[in-house]
Amino acid sequence: MITGFLTFLFFFAIVGSILYGRKLIKTEKVDAVFGNPERSKGGIHWVIVGSSFLLLLGVFFMEDV
């Protein structure tokens, strides 16, 4: 039961963060990233995608043990 909940939570975090990132890319100017310290502070949603994907892989492979 806990594994199913975690799988759903990780999958939801991955999809939600990717959709948020795509929406953010459409609303911001893409070519202004170099030399702009305000834009370099964001991006936590990509950290959520990466860590959730790795945890989802871990849950998937730990079920076989």
KELOMI-278827 format. One record per atom (N, C-alpha, C): chain; atom name; y, z negated, x negated. Coordinates in nm, 2 decimals, always signed. Atoms other than C-alpha are relative to their C-alpha. Layout:
<recs>
<rec><chain>A</chain><name>CA</name><v>Y</v><w>Z</w><u>X</u></rec>
...
</recs>
This chain:
<recs>
<rec><chain>A</chain><name>N</name><v>-0.12</v><w>+0.00</w><u>-0.08</u></rec>
<rec><chain>A</chain><name>CA</name><v>+0.00</v><w>+0.00</w><u>+0.00</u></rec>
<rec><chain>A</chain><name>C</name><v>+0.13</v><w>+0.00</w><u>-0.09</u></rec>
<rec><chain>A</chain><name>N</name><v>-0.12</v><w>+0.01</w><u>+0.09</u></rec>
<rec><chain>A</chain><name>CA</name><v>+0.24</v><w>-0.09</w><u>-0.28</u></rec>
<rec><chain>A</chain><name>C</name><v>+0.02</v><w>+0.13</w><u>-0.07</u></rec>
<rec><chain>A</chain><name>N</name><v>-0.01</v><w>-0.13</w><u>+0.07</u></rec>
<rec><chain>A</chain><name>CA</name><v>+0.15</v><w>+0.23</w><u>-0.46</u></rec>
<rec><chain>A</chain><name>C</name><v>+0.06</v><w>+0.11</w><u>+0.09</u></rec>
<rec><chain>A</chain><name>N</name><v>-0.05</v><w>-0.10</w><u>-0.09</u></rec>
<rec><chain>A</chain><name>CA</name><v>+0.22</v><w>+0.44</w><u>-0.16</u></rec>
<rec><chain>A</chain><name>C</name><v>+0.15</v><w>-0.01</w><u>+0.02</u></rec>
<rec><chain>A</chain><name>N</name><v>-0.15</v><w>+0.03</w><u>-0.02</u></rec>
<rec><chain>A</chain><name>CA</name><v>+0.56</v><w>+0.27</w><u>-0.11</u></rec>
<rec><chain>A</chain><name>C</name><v>+0.08</v><w>+0.05</w><u>-0.12</u></rec>
<rec><chain>A</chain><name>N</name><v>-0.07</v><w>-0.05</w><u>+0.13</u></rec>
<rec><chain>A</chain><name>CA</name><v>+0.65</v><w>+0.33</w><u>-0.48</u></rec>
<rec><chain>A</chain><name>C</name><v>+0.00</v><w>+0.15</w><u>-0.01</u></rec>
<rec><chain>A</chain><name>N</name><v>+0.01</v><w>-0.15</w><u>+0.01</u></rec>
<rec><chain>A</chain><name>CA</name><v>+0.54</v><w>+0.69</w><u>-0.46</u></rec>
<rec><chain>A</chain><name>C</name><v>+0.11</v><w>+0.06</w><u>+0.09</u></rec>
<rec><chain>A</chain><name>N</name><v>-0.10</v><w>-0.05</w><u>-0.09</u></rec>
<rec><chain>A</chain><name>CA</name><v>+0.76</v><w>+0.75</w><u>-0.16</u></rec>
<rec><chain>A</chain><name>C</name><v>+0.14</v><w>-0.03</w><u>-0.05</u></rec>
<rec><chain>A</chain><name>N</name><v>-0.13</v><w>+0.04</w><u>+0.05</u></rec>
<rec><chain>A</chain><name>CA</name><v>+1.05</v><w>+0.56</w><u>-0.32</u></rec>
<rec><chain>A</chain><name>C</name><v>+0.04</v><w>+0.09</w><u>-0.11</u></rec>
<rec><chain>A</chain><name>N</name><v>-0.03</v><w>-0.08</w><u>+0.11</u></rec>
<rec><chain>A</chain><name>CA</name><v>+1.03</v><w>+0.76</w><u>-0.64</u></rec>
<rec><chain>A</chain><name>C</name><v>+0.03</v><w>+0.15</w><u>+0.04</u></rec>
<rec><chain>A</chain><name>N</name><v>-0.02</v><w>-0.13</w><u>-0.05</u></rec>
<rec><chain>A</chain><name>CA</name><v>+1.00</v><w>+1.09</w><u>-0.46</u></rec>
<rec><chain>A</chain><name>C</name><v>+0.13</v><w>+0.02</w><u>+0.07</u></rec>
<rec><chain>A</chain><name>N</name><v>-0.13</v><w>+0.00</w><u>-0.07</u></rec>
<rec><chain>A</chain><name>CA</name><v>+1.30</v><w>+1.01</w><u>-0.24</u></rec>
<rec><chain>A</chain><name>C</name><v>+0.11</v><w>-0.01</w><u>-0.10</u></rec>
<rec><chain>A</chain><name>N</name><v>-0.10</v><w>+0.01</w><u>+0.10</u></rec>
<rec><chain>A</chain><name>CA</name><v>+1.50</v><w>+0.91</w><u>-0.54</u></rec>
<rec><chain>A</chain><name>C</name><v>+0.02</v><w>+0.13</w><u>-0.08</u></rec>
<rec><chain>A</chain><name>N</name><v>-0.01</v><w>-0.13</w><u>+0.07</u></rec>
<rec><chain>A</chain><name>CA</name><v>+1.42</v><w>+1.24</w><u>-0.72</u></rec>
<rec><chain>A</chain><name>C</name><v>+0.07</v><w>+0.10</w><u>+0.09</u></rec>
<rec><chain>A</chain><name>N</name><v>-0.06</v><w>-0.10</w><u>-0.09</u></rec>
<rec><chain>A</chain><name>CA</name><v>+1.51</v><w>+1.46</w><u>-0.42</u></rec>
<rec><chain>A</chain><name>C</name><v>+0.14</v><w>-0.04</w><u>+0.03</u></rec>
<rec><chain>A</chain><name>N</name><v>-0.14</v><w>+0.04</w><u>-0.03</u></rec>
<rec><chain>A</chain><name>CA</name><v>+1.82</v><w>+1.26</w><u>-0.33</u></rec>
<rec><chain>A</chain><name>C</name><v>+0.09</v><w>+0.02</w><u>-0.12</u></rec>
<rec><chain>A</chain><name>N</name><v>-0.09</v><w>-0.01</w><u>+0.11</u></rec>
<rec><chain>A</chain><name>CA</name><v>+1.96</v><w>+1.26</w><u>-0.68</u></rec>
<rec><chain>A</chain><name>C</name><v>+0.02</v><w>+0.15</w><u>-0.04</u></rec>
<rec><chain>A</chain><name>N</name><v>-0.02</v><w>-0.15</w><u>+0.03</u></rec>
<rec><chain>A</chain><name>CA</name><v>+1.90</v><w>+1.64</w><u>-0.73</u></rec>
<rec><chain>A</chain><name>C</name><v>+0.09</v><w>+0.06</w><u>+0.10</u></rec>
<rec><chain>A</chain><name>N</name><v>-0.09</v><w>-0.05</w><u>-0.10</u></rec>
<rec><chain>A</chain><name>CA</name><v>+2.07</v><w>+1.71</w><u>-0.40</u></rec>
<rec><chain>A</chain><name>C</name><v>+0.14</v><w>-0.05</w><u>-0.02</u></rec>
<rec><chain>A</chain><name>N</name><v>-0.13</v><w>+0.05</w><u>+0.04</u></rec>
<rec><chain>A</chain><name>CA</name><v>+2.36</v><w>+1.49</w><u>-0.50</u></rec>
<rec><chain>A</chain><name>C</name><v>+0.06</v><w>+0.07</w><u>-0.11</u></rec>
<rec><chain>A</chain><name>N</name><v>-0.05</v><w>-0.07</w><u>+0.11</u></rec>
<rec><chain>A</chain><name>CA</name><v>+2.39</v><w>+1.66</w><u>-0.83</u></rec>
<rec><chain>A</chain><name>C</name><v>+0.04</v><w>+0.14</w><u>+0.03</u></rec>
<rec><chain>A</chain><name>N</name><v>-0.04</v><w>-0.13</w><u>-0.04</u></rec>
<rec><chain>A</chain><name>CA</name><v>+2.39</v><w>+2.00</w><u>-0.68</u></rec>
<rec><chain>A</chain><name>C</name><v>+0.13</v><w>+0.00</w><u>+0.09</u></rec>
<rec><chain>A</chain><name>N</name><v>-0.12</v><w>+0.00</w><u>-0.08</u></rec>
<rec><chain>A</chain><name>CA</name><v>+2.66</v><w>+1.90</w><u>-0.43</u></rec>
<rec><chain>A</chain><name>C</name><v>+0.12</v><w>-0.03</w><u>-0.09</u></rec>
<rec><chain>A</chain><name>N</name><v>-0.11</v><w>+0.03</w><u>+0.10</u></rec>
<rec><chain>A</chain><name>CA</name><v>+2.87</v><w>+1.75</w><u>-0.72</u></rec>
<rec><chain>A</chain><name>C</name><v>+0.04</v><w>+0.12</w><u>-0.08</u></rec>
<rec><chain>A</chain><name>N</name><v>-0.03</v><w>-0.12</w><u>+0.08</u></rec>
<rec><chain>A</chain><name>CA</name><v>+2.84</v><w>+2.07</w><u>-0.92</u></rec>
<rec><chain>A</chain><name>C</name><v>+0.08</v><w>+0.10</w><u>+0.08</u></rec>
<rec><chain>A</chain><name>N</name><v>-0.07</v><w>-0.10</w><u>-0.08</u></rec>
<rec><chain>A</chain><name>CA</name><v>+2.97</v><w>+2.28</w><u>-0.63</u></rec>
<rec><chain>A</chain><name>C</name><v>+0.15</v><w>-0.05</w><u>+0.02</u></rec>
<rec><chain>A</chain><name>N</name><v>-0.14</v><w>+0.05</w><u>-0.03</u></rec>
<rec><chain>A</chain><name>CA</name><v>+3.28</v><w>+2.05</w><u>-0.58</u></rec>
<rec><chain>A</chain><name>C</name><v>+0.08</v><w>-0.01</w><u>-0.12</u></rec>
<rec><chain>A</chain><name>N</name><v>-0.08</v><w>+0.02</w><u>+0.12</u></rec>
<rec><chain>A</chain><name>CA</name><v>+3.38</v><w>+2.01</w><u>-0.94</u></rec>
<rec><chain>A</chain><name>C</name><v>+0.01</v><w>+0.13</w><u>-0.08</u></rec>
<rec><chain>A</chain><name>N</name><v>-0.02</v><w>-0.12</w><u>+0.08</u></rec>
<rec><chain>A</chain><name>CA</name><v>+3.51</v><w>+2.27</w><u>-1.19</u></rec>
<rec><chain>A</chain><name>C</name><v>-0.10</v><w>-0.02</w><u>-0.12</u></rec>
<rec><chain>A</chain><name>N</name><v>+0.11</v><w>+0.01</w><u>+0.10</u></rec>
<rec><chain>A</chain><name>CA</name><v>+3.21</v><w>+2.34</w><u>-1.43</u></rec>
<rec><chain>A</chain><name>C</name><v>+0.05</v><w>+0.02</w><u>-0.14</u></rec>
<rec><chain>A</chain><name>N</name><v>-0.04</v><w>-0.04</w><u>+0.14</u></rec>
<rec><chain>A</chain><name>CA</name><v>+3.40</v><w>+2.48</w><u>-1.73</u></rec>
<rec><chain>A</chain><name>C</name><v>+0.09</v><w>-0.11</w><u>-0.06</u></rec>
<rec><chain>A</chain><name>N</name><v>-0.10</v><w>+0.10</w><u>+0.06</u></rec>
<rec><chain>A</chain><name>CA</name><v>+3.62</v><w>+2.16</w><u>-1.78</u></rec>
<rec><chain>A</chain><name>C</name><v>-0.08</v><w>-0.12</w><u>-0.06</u></rec>
<rec><chain>A</chain><name>N</name><v>+0.08</v><w>+0.11</w><u>+0.05</u></rec>
<rec><chain>A</chain><name>CA</name><v>+3.34</v><w>+1.95</w><u>-1.94</u></rec>
<rec><chain>A</chain><name>C</name><v>+0.04</v><w>-0.04</w><u>-0.14</u></rec>
<rec><chain>A</chain><name>N</name><v>-0.03</v><w>+0.03</w><u>+0.14</u></rec>
<rec><chain>A</chain><name>CA</name><v>+3.45</v><w>+1.98</w><u>-2.30</u></rec>
<rec><chain>A</chain><name>C</name><v>+0.14</v><w>-0.06</w><u>-0.01</u></rec>
<rec><chain>A</chain><name>N</name><v>-0.12</v><w>+0.06</w><u>+0.02</u></rec>
<rec><chain>A</chain><name>CA</name><v>+3.72</v><w>+1.74</w><u>-2.40</u></rec>
<rec><chain>A</chain><name>C</name><v>+0.05</v><w>-0.08</w><u>+0.13</u></rec>
<rec><chain>A</chain><name>N</name><v>-0.04</v><w>+0.08</w><u>-0.12</u></rec>
<rec><chain>A</chain><name>CA</name><v>+3.73</v><w>+1.56</w><u>-2.06</u></rec>
<rec><chain>A</chain><name>C</name><v>-0.09</v><w>-0.12</w><u>+0.01</u></rec>
<rec><chain>A</chain><name>N</name><v>+0.08</v><w>+0.12</w><u>+0.00</u></rec>
<rec><chain>A</chain><name>CA</name><v>+3.62</v><w>+1.20</w><u>-2.10</u></rec>
<rec><chain>A</chain><name>C</name><v>-0.04</v><w>-0.05</w><u>+0.14</u></rec>
<rec><chain>A</chain><name>N</name><v>+0.03</v><w>+0.05</w><u>-0.13</u></rec>
<rec><chain>A</chain><name>CA</name><v>+3.63</v><w>+1.13</w><u>-1.73</u></rec>
<rec><chain>A</chain><name>C</name><v>-0.13</v><w>+0.06</w><u>+0.06</u></rec>
<rec><chain>A</chain><name>N</name><v>+0.13</v><w>-0.07</w><u>-0.04</u></rec>
<rec><chain>A</chain><name>CA</name><v>+3.35</v><w>+1.39</w><u>-1.66</u></rec>
<rec><chain>A</chain><name>C</name><v>-0.12</v><w>-0.05</w><u>-0.08</u></rec>
<rec><chain>A</chain><name>N</name><v>+0.11</v><w>+0.04</w><u>+0.08</u></rec>
<rec><chain>A</chain><name>CA</name><v>+3.14</v><w>+1.26</w><u>-1.94</u></rec>
<rec><chain>A</chain><name>C</name><v>-0.05</v><w>-0.14</w><u>+0.04</u></rec>
<rec><chain>A</chain><name>N</name><v>+0.04</v><w>+0.14</w><u>-0.04</u></rec>
<rec><chain>A</chain><name>CA</name><v>+3.12</v><w>+0.91</w><u>-1.78</u></rec>
<rec><chain>A</chain><name>C</name><v>-0.10</v><w>+0.01</w><u>+0.11</u></rec>
<rec><chain>A</chain><name>N</name><v>+0.09</v><w>-0.01</w><u>-0.12</u></rec>
<rec><chain>A</chain><name>CA</name><v>+2.93</v><w>+1.04</w><u>-1.47</u></rec>
<rec><chain>A</chain><name>C</name><v>-0.14</v><w>+0.04</w><u>-0.05</u></rec>
<rec><chain>A</chain><name>N</name><v>+0.13</v><w>-0.05</w><u>+0.03</u></rec>
<rec><chain>A</chain><name>CA</name><v>+2.57</v><w>+1.16</w><u>-1.45</u></rec>
<rec><chain>A</chain><name>C</name><v>-0.11</v><w>-0.10</w><u>+0.02</u></rec>
<rec><chain>A</chain><name>N</name><v>+0.11</v><w>+0.10</w><u>-0.02</u></rec>
<rec><chain>A</chain><name>CA</name><v>+2.38</v><w>+0.85</w><u>-1.35</u></rec>
<rec><chain>A</chain><name>C</name><v>-0.11</v><w>+0.05</w><u>+0.09</u></rec>
<rec><chain>A</chain><name>N</name><v>+0.10</v><w>-0.05</w><u>-0.09</u></rec>
<rec><chain>A</chain><name>CA</name><v>+2.20</v><w>+1.05</w><u>-1.09</u></rec>
<rec><chain>A</chain><name>C</name><v>-0.10</v><w>+0.08</w><u>-0.08</u></rec>
<rec><chain>A</chain><name>N</name><v>+0.10</v><w>-0.07</w><u>+0.08</u></rec>
<rec><chain>A</chain><name>CA</name><v>+2.03</v><w>+1.26</w><u>-1.36</u></rec>
<rec><chain>A</chain><name>C</name><v>-0.09</v><w>-0.10</w><u>-0.08</u></rec>
<rec><chain>A</chain><name>N</name><v>+0.08</v><w>+0.11</w><u>+0.05</u></rec>
<rec><chain>A</chain><name>CA</name><v>+1.91</v><w>+0.93</w><u>-1.52</u></rec>
<rec><chain>A</chain><name>C</name><v>-0.10</v><w>-0.05</w><u>+0.10</u></rec>
<rec><chain>A</chain><name>N</name><v>+0.09</v><w>+0.04</w><u>-0.11</u></rec>
<rec><chain>A</chain><name>CA</name><v>+1.76</v><w>+0.83</w><u>-1.19</u></rec>
<rec><chain>A</chain><name>C</name><v>-0.11</v><w>+0.11</w><u>+0.02</u></rec>
<rec><chain>A</chain><name>N</name><v>+0.10</v><w>-0.11</w><u>-0.02</u></rec>
<rec><chain>A</chain><name>CA</name><v>+1.59</v><w>+1.17</w><u>-1.16</u></rec>
<rec><chain>A</chain><name>C</name><v>-0.11</v><w>-0.01</w><u>-0.11</u></rec>
<rec><chain>A</chain><name>N</name><v>+0.10</v><w>+0.01</w><u>+0.11</u></rec>
<rec><chain>A</chain><name>CA</name><v>+1.43</v><w>+1.14</w><u>-1.51</u></rec>
<rec><chain>A</chain><name>C</name><v>-0.09</v><w>-0.12</w><u>+0.00</u></rec>
<rec><chain>A</chain><name>N</name><v>+0.08</v><w>+0.12</w><u>+0.00</u></rec>
<rec><chain>A</chain><name>CA</name><v>+1.32</v><w>+0.78</w><u>-1.48</u></rec>
<rec><chain>A</chain><name>C</name><v>-0.09</v><w>-0.01</w><u>+0.12</u></rec>
<rec><chain>A</chain><name>N</name><v>+0.08</v><w>+0.00</w><u>-0.12</u></rec>
<rec><chain>A</chain><name>CA</name><v>+1.19</v><w>+0.82</w><u>-1.13</u></rec>
<rec><chain>A</chain><name>C</name><v>-0.12</v><w>+0.10</w><u>-0.02</u></rec>
<rec><chain>A</chain><name>N</name><v>+0.11</v><w>-0.10</w><u>+0.03</u></rec>
<rec><chain>A</chain><name>CA</name><v>+0.99</v><w>+1.13</w><u>-1.24</u></rec>
<rec><chain>A</chain><name>C</name><v>-0.10</v><w>-0.06</w><u>-0.10</u></rec>
<rec><chain>A</chain><name>N</name><v>+0.09</v><w>+0.06</w><u>+0.09</u></rec>
<rec><chain>A</chain><name>CA</name><v>+0.84</v><w>+0.95</w><u>-1.53</u></rec>
<rec><chain>A</chain><name>C</name><v>-0.08</v><w>-0.12</w><u>+0.06</u></rec>
<rec><chain>A</chain><name>N</name><v>+0.07</v><w>+0.10</w><u>-0.07</u></rec>
<rec><chain>A</chain><name>CA</name><v>+0.75</v><w>+0.65</w><u>-1.31</u></rec>
<rec><chain>A</chain><name>C</name><v>-0.10</v><w>+0.05</w><u>+0.10</u></rec>
<rec><chain>A</chain><name>N</name><v>+0.09</v><w>-0.06</w><u>-0.10</u></rec>
<rec><chain>A</chain><name>CA</name><v>+0.60</v><w>+0.88</w><u>-1.05</u></rec>
<rec><chain>A</chain><name>C</name><v>-0.13</v><w>+0.06</w><u>-0.07</u></rec>
<rec><chain>A</chain><name>N</name><v>+0.11</v><w>-0.05</w><u>+0.08</u></rec>
<rec><chain>A</chain><name>CA</name><v>+0.38</v><w>+1.04</w><u>-1.32</u></rec>
<rec><chain>A</chain><name>C</name><v>-0.09</v><w>-0.12</w><u>-0.04</u></rec>
<rec><chain>A</chain><name>N</name><v>+0.08</v><w>+0.12</w><u>+0.03</u></rec>
<rec><chain>A</chain><name>CA</name><v>+0.27</v><w>+0.69</w><u>-1.43</u></rec>
<rec><chain>A</chain><name>C</name><v>-0.08</v><w>-0.05</w><u>+0.11</u></rec>
<rec><chain>A</chain><name>N</name><v>+0.07</v><w>+0.04</w><u>-0.12</u></rec>
<rec><chain>A</chain><name>CA</name><v>+0.18</v><w>+0.59</w><u>-1.08</u></rec>
<rec><chain>A</chain><name>C</name><v>-0.12</v><w>+0.10</w><u>+0.03</u></rec>
<rec><chain>A</chain><name>N</name><v>+0.10</v><w>-0.10</w><u>-0.03</u></rec>
<rec><chain>A</chain><name>CA</name><v>-0.01</v><w>+0.91</w><u>-1.03</u></rec>
<rec><chain>A</chain><name>C</name><v>-0.12</v><w>-0.01</w><u>-0.10</u></rec>
<rec><chain>A</chain><name>N</name><v>+0.11</v><w>+0.01</w><u>+0.09</u></rec>
<rec><chain>A</chain><name>CA</name><v>-0.22</v><w>+0.87</w><u>-1.35</u></rec>
<rec><chain>A</chain><name>C</name><v>-0.06</v><w>-0.13</w><u>-0.01</u></rec>
<rec><chain>A</chain><name>N</name><v>+0.06</v><w>+0.13</w><u>+0.01</u></rec>
<rec><chain>A</chain><name>CA</name><v>-0.27</v><w>+0.50</w><u>-1.32</u></rec>
<rec><chain>A</chain><name>C</name><v>-0.10</v><w>-0.03</w><u>+0.12</u></rec>
<rec><chain>A</chain><name>N</name><v>+0.09</v><w>+0.02</w><u>-0.12</u></rec>
<rec><chain>A</chain><name>CA</name><v>-0.45</v><w>+0.54</w><u>-0.98</u></rec>
<rec><chain>A</chain><name>C</name><v>-0.14</v><w>+0.03</w><u>-0.04</u></rec>
<rec><chain>A</chain><name>N</name><v>+0.13</v><w>-0.04</w><u>+0.04</u></rec>
<rec><chain>A</chain><name>CA</name><v>-0.74</v><w>+0.70</w><u>-1.16</u></rec>
<rec><chain>A</chain><name>C</name><v>-0.07</v><w>-0.11</w><u>-0.08</u></rec>
<rec><chain>A</chain><name>N</name><v>+0.06</v><w>+0.10</w><u>+0.09</u></rec>
<rec><chain>A</chain><name>CA</name><v>-0.80</v><w>+0.40</w><u>-1.39</u></rec>
<rec><chain>A</chain><name>C</name><v>-0.07</v><w>-0.11</w><u>+0.08</u></rec>
</recs>
